[in-house]
Amino acid sequence: MQFYLETEELNLLADVLLEQDLQKYGELLNKVMSRDLRFDADEFLQAADLLADKKSRLTDEIARQTNVALKGQLLQKLVLVERVLDKVNECCVMF
């Protein structure tokens, strides 16, 4: 199974991991930062959970946002989160 992320997608995953407890997710963050995407099943599940949470928070923020320009930026980020989440979920199914 080949797991591949574009640079923009890797950066997003790193940003999501940086928002978390580094003691719990530090090893996964190190893999992402070194572009070593040979995750085990648990790491894929962790990434999927974090991305799903990020998607939920972004969706809520978009719903509350009144600034059209900021809302557009958030929508672009949401599309990126969904794309990465889809790729991670595909890998979760393969395990």
PDB file of N, CA, C and O in Angstrom:
ATOM      1  N   MET A   1       0.847  -1.173   0.000  1.00  0.00           N
ATOM      2  CA  MET A   1       0.000   0.000   0.000  1.00  0.00           C
ATOM      3  C   MET A   1       0.893   1.236   0.000  1.00  0.00           C
ATOM      4  O   MET A   1       1.824   1.336   0.800  1.00  0.00           O
ATOM      5  N   GLN A   2       0.609   2.166  -0.891  1.00  0.00           N
ATOM      6  CA  GLN A   2       1.382   3.398  -1.021  1.00  0.00           C
ATOM      7  C   GLN A   2       0.569   4.560  -0.474  1.00  0.00           C
ATOM      8  O   GLN A   2      -0.535   4.837  -0.942  1.00  0.00           O
ATOM      9  N   PHE A   3       1.130   5.237   0.524  1.00  0.00           N
ATOM     10  CA  PHE A   3       0.483   6.421   1.086  1.00  0.00           C
ATOM     11  C   PHE A   3       1.321   7.616   0.679  1.00  0.00           C
ATOM     12  O   PHE A   3       2.502   7.703   1.015  1.00  0.00           O
ATOM     13  N   TYR A   4       0.706   8.533  -0.045  1.00  0.00           N
ATOM     14  CA  TYR A   4       1.434   9.688  -0.561  1.00  0.00           C
ATOM     15  C   TYR A   4       0.637  10.952  -0.285  1.00  0.00           C
ATOM     16  O   TYR A   4      -0.574  10.996  -0.496  1.00  0.00           O
ATOM     17  N   LEU A   5       1.338  11.984   0.193  1.00  0.00           N
ATOM     18  CA  LEU A   5       0.723  13.290   0.398  1.00  0.00           C
ATOM     19  C   LEU A   5       1.542  14.349  -0.313  1.00  0.00           C
ATOM     20  O   LEU A   5       2.773  14.310  -0.308  1.00  0.00           O
ATOM     21  N   GLU A   6       0.848  15.292  -0.924  1.00  0.00           N
ATOM     22  CA  GLU A   6       1.498  16.454  -1.525  1.00  0.00           C
ATOM     23  C   GLU A   6       2.069  17.319  -0.397  1.00  0.00           C
ATOM     24  O   GLU A   6       1.700  17.146   0.765  1.00  0.00           O
ATOM     25  N   THR A   7       2.959  18.240  -0.733  1.00  0.00           N
ATOM     26  CA  THR A   7       3.588  19.107   0.264  1.00  0.00           C
ATOM     27  C   THR A   7       2.552  19.871   1.074  1.00  0.00           C
ATOM     28  O   THR A   7       2.661  19.956   2.298  1.00  0.00           O
ATOM     29  N   GLU A   8       1.554  20.425   0.406  1.00  0.00           N
ATOM     30  CA  GLU A   8       0.495  21.176   1.087  1.00  0.00           C
ATOM     31  C   GLU A   8      -0.255  20.275   2.081  1.00  0.00           C
ATOM     32  O   GLU A   8      -0.618  20.710   3.174  1.00  0.00           O
ATOM     33  N   GLU A   9      -0.477  19.029   1.689  1.00  0.00           N
ATOM     34  CA  GLU A   9      -1.183  18.083   2.556  1.00  0.00           C
ATOM     35  C   GLU A   9      -0.321  17.682   3.748  1.00  0.00           C
ATOM     36  O   GLU A   9      -0.817  17.562   4.868  1.00  0.00           O
ATOM     37  N   LEU A  10       0.971  17.477   3.501  1.00  0.00           N
ATOM     38  CA  LEU A  10       1.901  17.168   4.597  1.00  0.00           C
ATOM     39  C   LEU A  10       1.949  18.310   5.598  1.00  0.00           C
ATOM     40  O   LEU A  10       1.935  18.082   6.807  1.00  0.00           O
ATOM     41  N   ASN A  11       2.005  19.531   5.102  1.00  0.00           N
ATOM     42  CA  ASN A  11       2.044  20.702   5.975  1.00  0.00           C
ATOM     43  C   ASN A  11       0.786  20.789   6.831  1.00  0.00           C
ATOM     44  O   ASN A  11       0.855  21.120   8.015  1.00  0.00           O
ATOM     45  N   LEU A  12      -0.347  20.496   6.237  1.00  0.00           N
ATOM     46  CA  LEU A  12      -1.600  20.515   6.994  1.00  0.00           C
ATOM     47  C   LEU A  12      -1.568  19.463   8.100  1.00  0.00           C
ATOM     48  O   LEU A  12      -1.923  19.754   9.243  1.00  0.00           O
ATOM     49  N   LEU A  13      -1.149  18.252   7.771  1.00  0.00           N
ATOM     50  CA  LEU A  13      -1.095  17.192   8.776  1.00  0.00           C
ATOM     51  C   LEU A  13      -0.131  17.563   9.897  1.00  0.00           C
ATOM     52  O   LEU A  13      -0.415  17.320  11.069  1.00  0.00           O
ATOM     53  N   ALA A  14       0.994  18.144   9.543  1.00  0.00           N
ATOM     54  CA  ALA A  14       1.947  18.600  10.566  1.00  0.00           C
ATOM     55  C   ALA A  14       1.317  19.673  11.446  1.00  0.00           C
ATOM     56  O   ALA A  14       1.486  19.644  12.665  1.00  0.00           O
ATOM     57  N   ASP A  15       0.595  20.615  10.852  1.00  0.00           N
ATOM     58  CA  ASP A  15      -0.065  21.673  11.624  1.00  0.00           C
ATOM     59  C   ASP A  15      -1.097  21.086  12.591  1.00  0.00           C
ATOM     60  O   ASP A  15      -1.192  21.514  13.741  1.00  0.00           O
ATOM     61  N   VAL A  16      -1.859  20.114  12.120  1.00  0.00           N
ATOM     62  CA  VAL A  16      -2.863  19.470  12.977  1.00  0.00           C
ATOM     63  C   VAL A  16      -2.175  18.764  14.145  1.00  0.00           C
ATOM     64  O   VAL A  16      -2.646  18.836  15.280  1.00  0.00           O
ATOM     65  N   LEU A  17      -1.070  18.087  13.869  1.00  0.00           N
ATOM     66  CA  LEU A  17      -0.340  17.397  14.930  1.00  0.00           C
ATOM     67  C   LEU A  17       0.293  18.374  15.913  1.00  0.00           C
ATOM     68  O   LEU A  17       0.372  18.092  17.109  1.00  0.00           O
ATOM     69  N   LEU A  18       0.741  19.515  15.413  1.00  0.00           N
ATOM     70  CA  LEU A  18       1.345  20.526  16.292  1.00  0.00           C
ATOM     71  C   LEU A  18       0.334  21.124  17.270  1.00  0.00           C
ATOM     72  O   LEU A  18       0.716  21.652  18.314  1.00  0.00           O
ATOM     73  N   GLU A  19      -0.936  21.043  16.939  1.00  0.00           N
ATOM     74  CA  GLU A  19      -1.996  21.542  17.818  1.00  0.00           C
ATOM     75  C   GLU A  19      -2.285  20.577  18.973  1.00  0.00           C
ATOM     76  O   GLU A  19      -3.044  20.901  19.886  1.00  0.00           O
ATOM     77  N   GLN A  20      -1.674  19.392  18.921  1.00  0.00           N
ATOM     78  CA  GLN A  20      -1.975  18.339  19.886  1.00  0.00           C
ATOM     79  C   GLN A  20      -0.897  18.234  20.959  1.00  0.00           C
ATOM     80  O   GLN A  20       0.100  18.954  20.938  1.00  0.00           O
ATOM     81  N   ASP A  21      -1.123  17.321  21.892  1.00  0.00           N
ATOM     82  CA  ASP A  21      -0.160  17.002  22.941  1.00  0.00           C
ATOM     83  C   ASP A  21       1.027  16.286  22.297  1.00  0.00           C
ATOM     84  O   ASP A  21       0.889  15.176  21.783  1.00  0.00           O
ATOM     85  N   LEU A  22       2.187  16.928  22.329  1.00  0.00           N
ATOM     86  CA  LEU A  22       3.363  16.358  21.666  1.00  0.00           C
ATOM     87  C   LEU A  22       3.853  15.088  22.342  1.00  0.00           C
ATOM     88  O   LEU A  22       4.515  14.272  21.701  1.00  0.00           O
ATOM     89  N   GLN A  23       3.545  14.901  23.613  1.00  0.00           N
ATOM     90  CA  GLN A  23       3.944  13.654  24.260  1.00  0.00           C
ATOM     91  C   GLN A  23       3.186  12.483  23.660  1.00  0.00           C
ATOM     92  O   GLN A  23       3.722  11.382  23.538  1.00  0.00           O
ATOM     93  N   LYS A  24       1.946  12.724  23.290  1.00  0.00           N
ATOM     94  CA  LYS A  24       1.120  11.656  22.721  1.00  0.00           C
ATOM     95  C   LYS A  24       1.351  11.484  21.212  1.00  0.00           C
ATOM     96  O   LYS A  24       1.335  10.365  20.698  1.00  0.00           O
ATOM     97  N   TYR A  25       1.562  12.593  20.518  1.00  0.00           N
ATOM     98  CA  TYR A  25       1.640  12.552  19.051  1.00  0.00           C
ATOM     99  C   TYR A  25       3.013  12.939  18.499  1.00  0.00           C
ATOM    100  O   TYR A  25       3.164  13.114  17.290  1.00  0.00           O
ATOM    101  N   GLY A  26       4.002  13.072  19.363  1.00  0.00           N
ATOM    102  CA  GLY A  26       5.329  13.504  18.938  1.00  0.00           C
ATOM    103  C   GLY A  26       5.983  12.580  17.928  1.00  0.00           C
ATOM    104  O   GLY A  26       6.603  13.043  16.971  1.00  0.00           O
ATOM    105  N   GLU A  27       5.849  11.277  18.135  1.00  0.00           N
ATOM    106  CA  GLU A  27       6.459  10.314  17.208  1.00  0.00           C
ATOM    107  C   GLU A  27       5.825  10.410  15.825  1.00  0.00           C
ATOM    108  O   GLU A  27       6.516  10.363  14.807  1.00  0.00           O
ATOM    109  N   LEU A  28       4.509  10.542  15.803  1.00  0.00           N
ATOM    110  CA  LEU A  28       3.813  10.685  14.526  1.00  0.00           C
ATOM    111  C   LEU A  28       4.202  11.997  13.850  1.00  0.00           C
ATOM    112  O   LEU A  28       4.392  12.038  12.634  1.00  0.00           O
ATOM    113  N   LEU A  29       4.321  13.060  14.627  1.00  0.00           N
ATOM    114  CA  LEU A  29       4.758  14.346  14.078  1.00  0.00           C
ATOM    115  C   LEU A  29       6.164  14.230  13.496  1.00  0.00           C
ATOM    116  O   LEU A  29       6.430  14.763  12.418  1.00  0.00           O
ATOM    117  N   ASN A  30       7.053  13.551  14.186  1.00  0.00           N
ATOM    118  CA  ASN A  30       8.415  13.362  13.668  1.00  0.00           C
ATOM    119  C   ASN A  30       8.406  12.636  12.329  1.00  0.00           C
ATOM    120  O   ASN A  30       9.171  12.983  11.429  1.00  0.00           O
ATOM    121  N   LYS A  31       7.552  11.639  12.194  1.00  0.00           N
ATOM    122  CA  LYS A  31       7.447  10.922  10.914  1.00  0.00           C
ATOM    123  C   LYS A  31       6.983  11.860   9.804  1.00  0.00           C
ATOM    124  O   LYS A  31       7.528  11.853   8.700  1.00  0.00           O
ATOM    125  N   VAL A  32       5.974  12.662  10.112  1.00  0.00           N
ATOM    126  CA  VAL A  32       5.434  13.578   9.102  1.00  0.00           C
ATOM    127  C   VAL A  32       6.493  14.609   8.721  1.00  0.00           C
ATOM    128  O   VAL A  32       6.685  14.901   7.540  1.00  0.00           O
ATOM    129  N   MET A  33       7.172  15.154   9.715  1.00  0.00           N
ATOM    130  CA  MET A  33       8.186  16.181   9.447  1.00  0.00           C
ATOM    131  C   MET A  33       9.349  15.631   8.620  1.00  0.00           C
ATOM    132  O   MET A  33       9.950  16.358   7.829  1.00  0.00           O
ATOM    133  N   SER A  34       9.662  14.359   8.801  1.00  0.00           N
ATOM    134  CA  SER A  34      10.749  13.748   8.025  1.00  0.00           C
ATOM    135  C   SER A  34      10.228  13.073   6.748  1.00  0.00           C
ATOM    136  O   SER A  34      10.974  12.402   6.035  1.00  0.00           O
ATOM    137  N   ARG A  35       8.935  13.266   6.480  1.00  0.00           N
ATOM    138  CA  ARG A  35       8.284  12.721   5.287  1.00  0.00           C
ATOM    139  C   ARG A  35       8.335  11.191   5.222  1.00  0.00           C
ATOM    140  O   ARG A  35       8.361  10.600   4.142  1.00  0.00           O
ATOM    141  N   ASP A  36       8.349  10.576   6.386  1.00  0.00           N
ATOM    142  CA  ASP A  36       8.317   9.118   6.507  1.00  0.00           C
ATOM    143  C   ASP A  36       6.872   8.710   6.756  1.00  0.00           C
ATOM    144  O   ASP A  36       6.406   8.699   7.896  1.00  0.00           O
ATOM    145  N   LEU A  37       6.180   8.381   5.698  1.00  0.00           N
ATOM    146  CA  LEU A  37       4.751   8.098   5.798  1.00  0.00           C
ATOM    147  C   LEU A  37       4.460   6.607   5.929  1.00  0.00           C
ATOM    148  O   LEU A  37       3.386   6.147   5.544  1.00  0.00           O
ATOM    149  N   ARG A  38       5.402   5.863   6.464  1.00  0.00           N
ATOM    150  CA  ARG A  38       5.182   4.437   6.706  1.00  0.00           C
ATOM    151  C   ARG A  38       4.514   4.287   8.069  1.00  0.00           C
ATOM    152  O   ARG A  38       5.141   3.880   9.047  1.00  0.00           O
ATOM    153  N   PHE A  39       3.220   4.627   8.108  1.00  0.00           N
ATOM    154  CA  PHE A  39       2.452   4.574   9.340  1.00  0.00           C
ATOM    155  C   PHE A  39       1.961   3.154   9.591  1.00  0.00           C
ATOM    156  O   PHE A  39       1.728   2.386   8.657  1.00  0.00           O
ATOM    157  N   ASP A  40       1.810   2.822  10.869  1.00  0.00           N
ATOM    158  CA  ASP A  40       1.142   1.566  11.192  1.00  0.00           C
ATOM    159  C   ASP A  40      -0.356   1.852  11.329  1.00  0.00           C
ATOM    160  O   ASP A  40      -0.789   2.998  11.211  1.00  0.00           O
ATOM    161  N   ALA A  41      -1.137   0.809  11.577  1.00  0.00           N
ATOM    162  CA  ALA A  41      -2.594   0.953  11.632  1.00  0.00           C
ATOM    163  C   ALA A  41      -3.021   1.954  12.701  1.00  0.00           C
ATOM    164  O   ALA A  41      -3.916   2.766  12.465  1.00  0.00           O
ATOM    165  N   ASP A  42      -2.393   1.905  13.866  1.00  0.00           N
ATOM    166  CA  ASP A  42      -2.750   2.829  14.947  1.00  0.00           C
ATOM    167  C   ASP A  42      -2.452   4.276  14.568  1.00  0.00           C
ATOM    168  O   ASP A  42      -3.227   5.174  14.895  1.00  0.00           O
ATOM    169  N   GLU A  43      -1.352   4.505  13.892  1.00  0.00           N
ATOM    170  CA  GLU A  43      -0.997   5.868  13.474  1.00  0.00           C
ATOM    171  C   GLU A  43      -1.977   6.401  12.439  1.00  0.00           C
ATOM    172  O   GLU A  43      -2.329   7.581  12.464  1.00  0.00           O
ATOM    173  N   PHE A  44      -2.420   5.536  11.528  1.00  0.00           N
ATOM    174  CA  PHE A  44      -3.438   5.966  10.566  1.00  0.00           C
ATOM    175  C   PHE A  44      -4.737   6.320  11.288  1.00  0.00           C
ATOM    176  O   PHE A  44      -5.386   7.312  10.957  1.00  0.00           O
ATOM    177  N   LEU A  45      -5.110   5.510  12.270  1.00  0.00           N
ATOM    178  CA  LEU A  45      -6.333   5.785  13.028  1.00  0.00           C
ATOM    179  C   LEU A  45      -6.211   7.077  13.822  1.00  0.00           C
ATOM    180  O   LEU A  45      -7.163   7.855  13.883  1.00  0.00           O
ATOM    181  N   GLN A  46      -5.056   7.316  14.429  1.00  0.00           N
ATOM    182  CA  GLN A  46      -4.826   8.562  15.155  1.00  0.00           C
ATOM    183  C   GLN A  46      -4.961   9.761  14.227  1.00  0.00           C
ATOM    184  O   GLN A  46      -5.636  10.739  14.548  1.00  0.00           O
ATOM    185  N   ALA A  47      -4.310   9.671  13.071  1.00  0.00           N
ATOM    186  CA  ALA A  47      -4.372  10.762  12.098  1.00  0.00           C
ATOM    187  C   ALA A  47      -5.805  10.985  11.635  1.00  0.00           C
ATOM    188  O   ALA A  47      -6.247  12.127  11.502  1.00  0.00           O
ATOM    189  N   ALA A  48      -6.533   9.898  11.390  1.00  0.00           N
ATOM    190  CA  ALA A  48      -7.925  10.022  10.940  1.00  0.00           C
ATOM    191  C   ALA A  48      -8.775  10.708  12.008  1.00  0.00           C
ATOM    192  O   ALA A  48      -9.589  11.574  11.687  1.00  0.00           O
ATOM    193  N   ASP A  49      -8.595  10.332  13.263  1.00  0.00           N
ATOM    194  CA  ASP A  49      -9.364  10.945  14.351  1.00  0.00           C
ATOM    195  C   ASP A  49      -9.065  12.439  14.471  1.00  0.00           C
ATOM    196  O   ASP A  49      -9.977  13.252  14.627  1.00  0.00           O
ATOM    197  N   LEU A  50      -7.787  12.790  14.398  1.00  0.00           N
ATOM    198  CA  LEU A  50      -7.395  14.197  14.519  1.00  0.00           C
ATOM    199  C   LEU A  50      -7.918  15.017  13.348  1.00  0.00           C
ATOM    200  O   LEU A  50      -8.387  16.140  13.533  1.00  0.00           O
ATOM    201  N   LEU A  51      -7.840  14.463  12.155  1.00  0.00           N
ATOM    202  CA  LEU A  51      -8.336  15.175  10.977  1.00  0.00           C
ATOM    203  C   LEU A  51      -9.855  15.316  11.009  1.00  0.00           C
ATOM    204  O   LEU A  51     -10.387  16.350  10.607  1.00  0.00           O
ATOM    205  N   ALA A  52     -10.552  14.295  11.478  1.00  0.00           N
ATOM    206  CA  ALA A  52     -12.009  14.373  11.585  1.00  0.00           C
ATOM    207  C   ALA A  52     -12.404  15.446  12.599  1.00  0.00           C
ATOM    208  O   ALA A  52     -13.368  16.182  12.389  1.00  0.00           O
ATOM    209  N   ASP A  53     -11.658  15.528  13.694  1.00  0.00           N
ATOM    210  CA  ASP A  53     -11.911  16.573  14.682  1.00  0.00           C
ATOM    211  C   ASP A  53     -11.652  17.956  14.095  1.00  0.00           C
ATOM    212  O   ASP A  53     -12.427  18.887  14.317  1.00  0.00           O
ATOM    213  N   LYS A  54     -10.563  18.084  13.349  1.00  0.00           N
ATOM    214  CA  LYS A  54     -10.235  19.365  12.705  1.00  0.00           C
ATOM    215  C   LYS A  54     -11.338  19.754  11.717  1.00  0.00           C
ATOM    216  O   LYS A  54     -11.735  20.917  11.653  1.00  0.00           O
ATOM    217  N   LYS A  55     -11.825  18.791  10.959  1.00  0.00           N
ATOM    218  CA  LYS A  55     -12.906  19.044   9.999  1.00  0.00           C
ATOM    219  C   LYS A  55     -14.148  19.555  10.724  1.00  0.00           C
ATOM    220  O   LYS A  55     -14.787  20.505  10.273  1.00  0.00           O
ATOM    221  N   SER A  56     -14.483  18.936  11.828  1.00  0.00           N
ATOM    222  CA  SER A  56     -15.652  19.344  12.604  1.00  0.00           C
ATOM    223  C   SER A  56     -15.486  20.768  13.146  1.00  0.00           C
ATOM    224  O   SER A  56     -16.409  21.579  13.068  1.00  0.00           O
ATOM    225  N   ARG A  57     -14.313  21.062  13.690  1.00  0.00           N
ATOM    226  CA  ARG A  57     -14.070  22.404  14.222  1.00  0.00           C
ATOM    227  C   ARG A  57     -14.106  23.458  13.123  1.00  0.00           C
ATOM    228  O   ARG A  57     -14.647  24.546  13.321  1.00  0.00           O
ATOM    229  N   LEU A  58     -13.532  23.141  11.964  1.00  0.00           N
ATOM    230  CA  LEU A  58     -13.552  24.083  10.841  1.00  0.00           C
ATOM    231  C   LEU A  58     -14.979  24.324  10.349  1.00  0.00           C
ATOM    232  O   LEU A  58     -15.356  25.458  10.055  1.00  0.00           O
ATOM    233  N   THR A  59     -15.761  23.261  10.264  1.00  0.00           N
ATOM    234  CA  THR A  59     -17.150  23.383   9.822  1.00  0.00           C
ATOM    235  C   THR A  59     -17.931  24.300  10.762  1.00  0.00           C
ATOM    236  O   THR A  59     -18.704  25.148  10.316  1.00  0.00           O
ATOM    237  N   ASP A  60     -17.721  24.123  12.062  1.00  0.00           N
ATOM    238  CA  ASP A  60     -18.383  24.987  13.044  1.00  0.00           C
ATOM    239  C   ASP A  60     -17.929  26.438  12.895  1.00  0.00           C
ATOM    240  O   ASP A  60     -18.741  27.362  12.948  1.00  0.00           O
ATOM    241  N   GLU A  61     -16.626  26.625  12.709  1.00  0.00           N
ATOM    242  CA  GLU A  61     -16.085  27.981  12.575  1.00  0.00           C
ATOM    243  C   GLU A  61     -16.623  28.665  11.318  1.00  0.00           C
ATOM    244  O   GLU A  61     -16.927  29.858  11.338  1.00  0.00           O
ATOM    245  N   ILE A  62     -16.739  27.912  10.234  1.00  0.00           N
ATOM    246  CA  ILE A  62     -17.279  28.464   8.986  1.00  0.00           C
ATOM    247  C   ILE A  62     -18.727  28.897   9.181  1.00  0.00           C
ATOM    248  O   ILE A  62     -19.141  29.948   8.690  1.00  0.00           O
ATOM    249  N   ALA A  63     -19.488  28.089   9.895  1.00  0.00           N
ATOM    250  CA  ALA A  63     -20.902  28.411  10.124  1.00  0.00           C
ATOM    251  C   ALA A  63     -21.061  29.699  10.934  1.00  0.00           C
ATOM    252  O   ALA A  63     -22.026  30.438  10.738  1.00  0.00           O
ATOM    253  N   ARG A  64     -20.127  29.970  11.837  1.00  0.00           N
ATOM    254  CA  ARG A  64     -20.214  31.168  12.685  1.00  0.00           C
ATOM    255  C   ARG A  64     -19.584  32.403  12.047  1.00  0.00           C
ATOM    256  O   ARG A  64     -19.843  33.526  12.481  1.00  0.00           O
ATOM    257  N   GLN A  65     -18.768  32.203  11.031  1.00  0.00           N
ATOM    258  CA  GLN A  65     -18.003  33.297  10.449  1.00  0.00           C
ATOM    259  C   GLN A  65     -18.890  34.225   9.626  1.00  0.00           C
ATOM    260  O   GLN A  65     -19.679  33.772   8.796  1.00  0.00           O
ATOM    261  N   THR A  66     -18.753  35.536   9.865  1.00  0.00           N
ATOM    262  CA  THR A  66     -19.530  36.523   9.102  1.00  0.00           C
ATOM    263  C   THR A  66     -18.675  37.228   8.049  1.00  0.00           C
ATOM    264  O   THR A  66     -19.209  37.781   7.089  1.00  0.00           O
ATOM    265  N   ASN A  67     -17.368  37.211   8.221  1.00  0.00           N
ATOM    266  CA  ASN A  67     -16.451  37.834   7.275  1.00  0.00           C
ATOM    267  C   ASN A  67     -16.325  36.928   6.053  1.00  0.00           C
ATOM    268  O   ASN A  67     -15.852  35.797   6.161  1.00  0.00           O
ATOM    269  N   VAL A  68     -16.746  37.424   4.899  1.00  0.00           N
ATOM    270  CA  VAL A  68     -16.777  36.618   3.676  1.00  0.00           C
ATOM    271  C   VAL A  68     -15.373  36.173   3.250  1.00  0.00           C
ATOM    272  O   VAL A  68     -15.179  35.029   2.841  1.00  0.00           O
ATOM    273  N   ALA A  69     -14.413  37.070   3.346  1.00  0.00           N
ATOM    274  CA  ALA A  69     -13.045  36.727   2.931  1.00  0.00           C
ATOM    275  C   ALA A  69     -12.467  35.627   3.829  1.00  0.00           C
ATOM    276  O   ALA A  69     -11.861  34.676   3.337  1.00  0.00           O
ATOM    277  N   LEU A  70     -12.655  35.759   5.127  1.00  0.00           N
ATOM    278  CA  LEU A  70     -12.150  34.755   6.058  1.00  0.00           C
ATOM    279  C   LEU A  70     -12.883  33.433   5.880  1.00  0.00           C
ATOM    280  O   LEU A  70     -12.292  32.358   5.984  1.00  0.00           O
ATOM    281  N   LYS A  71     -14.180  33.531   5.610  1.00  0.00           N
ATOM    282  CA  LYS A  71     -14.976  32.327   5.371  1.00  0.00           C
ATOM    283  C   LYS A  71     -14.446  31.573   4.149  1.00  0.00           C
ATOM    284  O   LYS A  71     -14.394  30.344   4.154  1.00  0.00           O
ATOM    285  N   GLY A  72     -14.060  32.300   3.117  1.00  0.00           N
ATOM    286  CA  GLY A  72     -13.491  31.676   1.920  1.00  0.00           C
ATOM    287  C   GLY A  72     -12.187  30.962   2.215  1.00  0.00           C
ATOM    288  O   GLY A  72     -11.953  29.863   1.713  1.00  0.00           O
ATOM    289  N   GLN A  73     -11.336  31.576   3.026  1.00  0.00           N
ATOM    290  CA  GLN A  73     -10.073  30.941   3.408  1.00  0.00           C
ATOM    291  C   GLN A  73     -10.320  29.673   4.215  1.00  0.00           C
ATOM    292  O   GLN A  73      -9.650  28.659   4.024  1.00  0.00           O
ATOM    293  N   LEU A  74     -11.283  29.745   5.109  1.00  0.00           N
ATOM    294  CA  LEU A  74     -11.613  28.574   5.922  1.00  0.00           C
ATOM    295  C   LEU A  74     -12.183  27.445   5.062  1.00  0.00           C
ATOM    296  O   LEU A  74     -11.901  26.270   5.299  1.00  0.00           O
ATOM    297  N   LEU A  75     -12.979  27.809   4.069  1.00  0.00           N
ATOM    298  CA  LEU A  75     -13.529  26.798   3.154  1.00  0.00           C
ATOM    299  C   LEU A  75     -12.417  26.106   2.367  1.00  0.00           C
ATOM    300  O   LEU A  75     -12.474  24.896   2.149  1.00  0.00           O
ATOM    301  N   GLN A  76     -11.405  26.867   1.937  1.00  0.00           N
ATOM    302  CA  GLN A  76     -10.272  26.274   1.228  1.00  0.00           C
ATOM    303  C   GLN A  76      -9.524  25.304   2.135  1.00  0.00           C
ATOM    304  O   GLN A  76      -9.112  24.229   1.699  1.00  0.00           O
ATOM    305  N   LYS A  77      -9.349  25.686   3.398  1.00  0.00           N
ATOM    306  CA  LYS A  77      -8.669  24.807   4.350  1.00  0.00           C
ATOM    307  C   LYS A  77      -9.507  23.556   4.609  1.00  0.00           C
ATOM    308  O   LYS A  77      -8.965  22.459   4.743  1.00  0.00           O
ATOM    309  N   LEU A  78     -10.821  23.721   4.678  1.00  0.00           N
ATOM    310  CA  LEU A  78     -11.708  22.574   4.878  1.00  0.00           C
ATOM    311  C   LEU A  78     -11.587  21.580   3.730  1.00  0.00           C
ATOM    312  O   LEU A  78     -11.567  20.370   3.956  1.00  0.00           O
ATOM    313  N   VAL A  79     -11.507  22.078   2.512  1.00  0.00           N
ATOM    314  CA  VAL A  79     -11.351  21.193   1.343  1.00  0.00           C
ATOM    315  C   VAL A  79     -10.049  20.400   1.463  1.00  0.00           C
ATOM    316  O   VAL A  79     -10.017  19.207   1.164  1.00  0.00           O
ATOM    317  N   LEU A  80      -8.988  21.056   1.896  1.00  0.00           N
ATOM    318  CA  LEU A  80      -7.699  20.391   2.082  1.00  0.00           C
ATOM    319  C   LEU A  80      -7.788  19.341   3.184  1.00  0.00           C
ATOM    320  O   LEU A  80      -7.282  18.230   3.020  1.00  0.00           O
ATOM    321  N   VAL A  81      -8.418  19.675   4.295  1.00  0.00           N
ATOM    322  CA  VAL A  81      -8.578  18.719   5.396  1.00  0.00           C
ATOM    323  C   VAL A  81      -9.358  17.496   4.913  1.00  0.00           C
ATOM    324  O   VAL A  81      -8.989  16.361   5.216  1.00  0.00           O
ATOM    325  N   GLU A  82     -10.422  17.727   4.173  1.00  0.00           N
ATOM    326  CA  GLU A  82     -11.230  16.615   3.663  1.00  0.00           C
ATOM    327  C   GLU A  82     -10.433  15.730   2.713  1.00  0.00           C
ATOM    328  O   GLU A  82     -10.574  14.507   2.735  1.00  0.00           O
ATOM    329  N   ARG A  83      -9.602  16.337   1.887  1.00  0.00           N
ATOM    330  CA  ARG A  83      -8.777  15.574   0.943  1.00  0.00           C
ATOM    331  C   ARG A  83      -7.782  14.678   1.692  1.00  0.00           C
ATOM    332  O   ARG A  83      -7.628  13.503   1.357  1.00  0.00           O
ATOM    333  N   VAL A  84      -7.116  15.230   2.694  1.00  0.00           N
ATOM    334  CA  VAL A  84      -6.157  14.446   3.469  1.00  0.00           C
ATOM    335  C   VAL A  84      -6.886  13.366   4.264  1.00  0.00           C
ATOM    336  O   VAL A  84      -6.422  12.228   4.336  1.00  0.00           O
ATOM    337  N   LEU A  85      -8.016  13.715   4.856  1.00  0.00           N
ATOM    338  CA  LEU A  85      -8.794  12.744   5.613  1.00  0.00           C
ATOM    339  C   LEU A  85      -9.234  11.586   4.720  1.00  0.00           C
ATOM    340  O   LEU A  85      -9.198  10.433   5.148  1.00  0.00           O
ATOM    341  N   ASP A  86      -9.643  11.873   3.501  1.00  0.00           N
ATOM    342  CA  ASP A  86     -10.028  10.806   2.567  1.00  0.00           C
ATOM    343  C   ASP A  86      -8.864   9.861   2.297  1.00  0.00           C
ATOM    344  O   ASP A  86      -9.046   8.644   2.273  1.00  0.00           O
ATOM    345  N   LYS A  87      -7.680  10.410   2.097  1.00  0.00           N
ATOM    346  CA  LYS A  87      -6.495   9.575   1.840  1.00  0.00           C
ATOM    347  C   LYS A  87      -6.155   8.717   3.053  1.00  0.00           C
ATOM    348  O   LYS A  87      -5.836   7.536   2.919  1.00  0.00           O
ATOM    349  N   VAL A  88      -6.225   9.315   4.223  1.00  0.00           N
ATOM    350  CA  VAL A  88      -5.925   8.565   5.456  1.00  0.00           C
ATOM    351  C   VAL A  88      -6.980   7.470   5.675  1.00  0.00           C
ATOM    352  O   VAL A  88      -6.642   6.340   6.029  1.00  0.00           O
ATOM    353  N   ASN A  89      -8.245   7.809   5.465  1.00  0.00           N
ATOM    354  CA  ASN A  89      -9.305   6.818   5.642  1.00  0.00           C
ATOM    355  C   ASN A  89      -9.162   5.653   4.675  1.00  0.00           C
ATOM    356  O   ASN A  89      -9.450   4.512   5.037  1.00  0.00           O
ATOM    357  N   GLU A  90      -8.722   5.923   3.456  1.00  0.00           N
ATOM    358  CA  GLU A  90      -8.462   4.844   2.495  1.00  0.00           C
ATOM    359  C   GLU A  90      -7.445   3.868   3.054  1.00  0.00           C
ATOM    360  O   GLU A  90      -7.605   2.654   2.926  1.00  0.00           O
ATOM    361  N   CYS A  91      -6.411   4.392   3.667  1.00  0.00           N
ATOM    362  CA  CYS A  91      -5.363   3.542   4.241  1.00  0.00           C
ATOM    363  C   CYS A  91      -5.887   2.781   5.458  1.00  0.00           C
ATOM    364  O   CYS A  91      -5.498   1.636   5.691  1.00  0.00           O
ATOM    365  N   CYS A  92      -6.760   3.406   6.226  1.00  0.00           N
ATOM    366  CA  CYS A  92      -7.343   2.727   7.385  1.00  0.00           C
ATOM    367  C   CYS A  92      -8.135   1.496   6.940  1.00  0.00           C
ATOM    368  O   CYS A  92      -8.098   0.452   7.591  1.00  0.00           O
ATOM    369  N   VAL A  93      -8.843   1.633   5.838  1.00  0.00           N
ATOM    370  CA  VAL A  93      -9.649   0.531   5.322  1.00  0.00           C
ATOM    371  C   VAL A  93      -8.764  -0.612   4.853  1.00  0.00           C
ATOM    372  O   VAL A  93      -9.153  -1.776   4.945  1.00  0.00           O
ATOM    373  N   MET A  94      -7.584  -0.292   4.355  1.00  0.00           N
ATOM    374  CA  MET A  94      -6.675  -1.307   3.825  1.00  0.00           C
ATOM    375  C   MET A  94      -6.050  -2.169   4.925  1.00  0.00           C
ATOM    376  O   MET A  94      -5.567  -3.268   4.650  1.00  0.00           O
ATOM    377  N   PHE A  95      -6.055  -1.683   6.160  1.00  0.00           N
ATOM    378  CA  PHE A  95      -5.445  -2.467   7.247  1.00  0.00           C
ATOM    379  C   PHE A  95      -6.386  -3.494   7.766  1.00  0.00           C
ATOM    380  O   PHE A  95      -6.039  -4.242   8.680  1.00  0.00           O
TER     381      PHE A  95
END
